[in-house]
Amino acid sequence: MLENIDAIVFDLGGVLLNLDFGKTEQAFVNAGLTNFKQYFALGHADAIFRDYETGAITDEQFVQGMVKLTNGKLTPESALAAWNAMLLDFPTERVELLEKLSRHKRIFLYSNTNAIHHAFFIAAFQEVYGKSMDGLFEKAYYSHLIGHRKPDTSGFEYIAEDAPLDPARTLFIDDAAVNVDGARKAGWQAYWLQPGDTVNRLFDPLIS
């Protein structure tokens, strides 16, 4: 699997960092936004979420937008708590996997995320492991900082030029099929990590 691969680019949420979209969805449903999935779901985001994930709007504008979606039933503080509720843990075995892989391949991160989530998971990782999460990678690419988001091919092209990477010798791993399709359109090799599958199952037998 890795003979013809020079670099591996990982998605974050759902691949390395455990997520539970249901926790955030339920918080918004409780506030009256019963159709939350129409606005935000795996591989899909409405305009306000897309804009926030590409850094086009500020934290304040985004929070106010979430408050507005619930007709004021959520305060800015409770909207923030609801938004962060989906973020769970970064399991130790995945940290160890990345450390092992980095001895053999170039390792990168490419995440559709936003400033609020970014600050939250970076701080949580530092608290648990006492080190920088970004230090696991040669470089971490976050959509809100680079102005590109998956599945747009422009993001993959940006990373390939910046790193630089040979797309044909780069493997991208994501849990959203639409993002995997975007990587393939950009000429990358890509693997769809489906529910129940894990990156450790993929790589542990190859590097043990």
N, C-alpha and C positions, 0 to 999 in steps of 0.2 A: 504493500500500500504506500510505503514512504520512499521507495527507491527513486522514483522520478519526481520527488517533491523536495524543494529547497526551503519553502516557508509554509507555515500554517497560520491562518488568520481565524481567530475564534470570535464568534458572537459572545456576548456576555450573558444577558438574562435568558434563562431557560437552558443554557449550555454549561456555563460555569457558575453563575449565580442563580440560586433557586428563586423562582417567582411564584406568586399566587395571585393572578389577576382577579380571582374571585373575591379576595379581601377588599380590593379597591372598588370593584364593581358593587359589592354589597353595601359599602359605605355610601356610595352615590345613590344606589337604589333606595336605601333608607332615608335619603334626603329628597326623594321624589323623582330622581332621574332614572326611571325604570328602563330606558332604552340606552343605557350607557355603552353597550357593545356596538351600537351604531356609531359612536364617537371614537372609541378606542378599543382595539382588540389585537391579538397576535397577528402581525403582518399588515395591520390596517390602522390608520389614524385620520381623524377629521382635521379640518384646516387648522384649528387652534393648536392641536397637538403636533401636527406636522411643522407648523411655524415655530413652535417652541423647541422642537427637536433639531431644528436647523439654526437656532439662535436668532430667528427673525423677530421675536418679541421678547420682552423682558420678563423676569420672574414675576414682577408685580402685575404686569398685563396678563400673564397666564393665570395667576391665582385669582385675579378679579374675573377672568373668563370662566373659571370653574365655579366661582360663587354665583355668577350670572346664570350658568347652566342649571343651577338648582334653585333659581329664583330667590337667592338669599338665604336658603335654608341651611347652607353651610357657611360658616364664618371663614375668613382667611386662614385662621389657625386650624379649624377642623378640616378645611379643604386640603391643606398641606398634609395633615395626618392621614387623610383618606388616600391621597395621591401616593404617599410613601408606604402605605400598608402592603402593597404587592411585593415589596423587596424583602427577601428572606435571607438565607445564609449562603456563604461561599464555603462548601465542604472542604475539609482538610485534604481528602484524597485527591481533589482536583488541583489544589495548590501544589501538592507533591508531584502530580502528573506533569504540570506545566514546568516545574523545576527540572524534572527528568528530561522532558522533551527538549528543553532549551539547550541541553548539552549536545543535541544531535541536529536540531533544525532551528531556523530563525522563527521566532514566535511573536505574533502580533495580536492585537485586539481591535475589533471594529464593532462599535455599539451604537444603535439608535437610542439615544438617551437625552437628557436635559439637565440643566444646571442644578435643579432641586434634587433629582435622583442621584446625580453625579456626586454632589457633596455628601449625601446620605450614605451611599455605599462605600465611598472612599474612607469616610470616617469610621464606619462599622468595621471594615477590613483592618484598618490600622489598630482599632481597639482590640480586636480578636487576636491578630497575628503579630502586632507590634512592628509592622513594616509596611511599606508602600505597596498597594495592589499593582500600580503601574510598573513597579520594579520586576514583576513576573514576566514582562514582555519587553522585546526590543523597543517597541513603541505602541502606545495605545491611541486609537483614533476614536473620538467621540463626535457624534453627528452635530451636536450643538456648537462644537468648537471648530469643526472643519467646514460647516455650512453645506454638508451633503448628508443624505440619509439613504439607507437601503429601502427599497430595492433598486433605486436609480443607478444606472451604470456609471454615472459621473463620479460617485463616491469610490467605486472600485478603481476607476481610472486614476483618480486623485491619489489614492494610496499606492497604487502600482508605480506611479511616477515619483512620489515622495520617498518611498522606502529605500531604494527602488526594488521592485519585484518583477520577475518574469511571470506574467499571468498563467502561462501554460504549465509552470512548475510551482504554482501556488495553490494550496488547498484551503478552501473556505468552509467553515462548519457553522451552520445556523439551524435553529429549530423551526423557522418559518419557511415554508416551501417557496413563497414568493421571493424571499431574499436570496435563496439558493438559485432560483431562476435568474435573478438579476446578476449574480456573480458569473453564472455561465454565459450570459449574454455579453459580459465584459471579457470573456475568454479565459476565465479562471476555472480550475477544477473545483468542484463543490460537493458537499455531502449534506443531505437533509437529516438532521438528528430528530427522529420521530419520537412521539411520546413513549416512554418506557425504555428508550435507548439512552446510553450515557457515553460521554467521551472516554471514561475510564475503560469501559468495555471495548471501545474501538482501539485504544492505544496501549493499554497495559500489557497485552500479550506480545506487542512488538518491541517494547523497550525494557521489559523485565529481565 
